Amino acid sequence: MSRHMKMLQDAGLVIGRRDAKWVRYRRNRDLAPEFAAVIDAVLAAERPLEEDMA
């Protein structure tokens, strides 16, 4: 997983912050609106799947 997150960070899509031995990632708030819209749509599409598993 860390390799994938590193690729996203290198592409500027996410920002990582070290917290002890963990790295906490969040979406880069400075993304162009077009890229942010795509990421938000993907994340929104994932939520119903998580709710179905509960």
C-alpha contacts under 8 A as a table, 3 or more apart, distances in Angstrom:
res1	aa1	res2	aa2	distance
1	M	4	H	5.26
1	M	5	M	6.34
2	S	5	M	5.02
2	S	6	K	5.98
3	R	6	K	5.05
3	R	7	M	6.36
4	H	7	M	5.15
4	H	8	L	6.42
5	M	8	L	5.02
5	M	9	Q	6.07
5	M	14	V	7.85
6	K	9	Q	4.96
6	K	10	D	6.02
7	M	10	D	5.05
7	M	11	A	6.18
8	L	11	A	5.07
8	L	12	G	6.35
8	L	13	L	5.40
8	L	14	V	5.88
9	Q	12	G	5.02
9	Q	13	L	5.78
9	Q	14	V	4.90
9	Q	15	I	5.86
9	Q	16	G	7.09
10	D	13	L	7.72
11	A	14	V	7.89
12	G	15	I	7.21
12	G	28	N	6.86
12	G	31	L	7.83
13	L	27	R	6.08
13	L	28	N	5.46
13	L	31	L	7.01
14	V	25	Y	6.27
14	V	26	R	5.41
14	V	27	R	4.38
14	V	28	N	4.71
15	I	25	Y	5.51
15	I	26	R	5.50
15	I	27	R	6.27
15	I	28	N	5.58
16	G	23	V	6.01
16	G	24	R	5.50
16	G	25	Y	4.39
16	G	26	R	6.69
17	R	23	V	5.40
17	R	24	R	5.17
17	R	25	Y	6.39
18	R	21	K	7.06
18	R	22	W	5.87
18	R	23	V	4.33
18	R	24	R	6.24
19	D	22	W	5.12
19	D	23	V	5.73
19	D	24	R	6.81
20	A	23	V	7.86
28	N	31	L	5.85
31	L	35	F	6.29
31	L	36	A	5.93
32	A	35	F	5.50
32	A	36	A	6.29
33	P	36	A	4.98
33	P	37	A	6.01
34	E	37	A	5.24
34	E	38	V	6.55
35	F	38	V	5.24
35	F	39	I	6.36
36	A	39	I	5.19
36	A	40	D	6.05
37	A	40	D	5.11
37	A	41	A	6.09
38	V	41	A	5.11
38	V	42	V	6.30
39	I	42	V	5.17
39	I	43	L	6.22
40	D	43	L	5.12
40	D	44	A	6.03
41	A	44	A	5.06
41	A	45	A	6.13
42	V	45	A	5.12
42	V	46	E	6.46
43	L	46	E	5.21
43	L	47	R	6.70
44	A	47	R	5.48
44	A	48	P	7.78
45	A	48	P	6.57
45	A	49	L	7.77
46	E	49	L	5.53
46	E	50	E	6.71
47	R	50	E	5.21
47	R	51	E	6.38
48	P	51	E	5.03
48	P	52	D	6.21
49	L	52	D	5.17
49	L	53	M	6.55
50	E	53	M	5.31
50	E	54	A	6.75
51	E	54	A	5.34
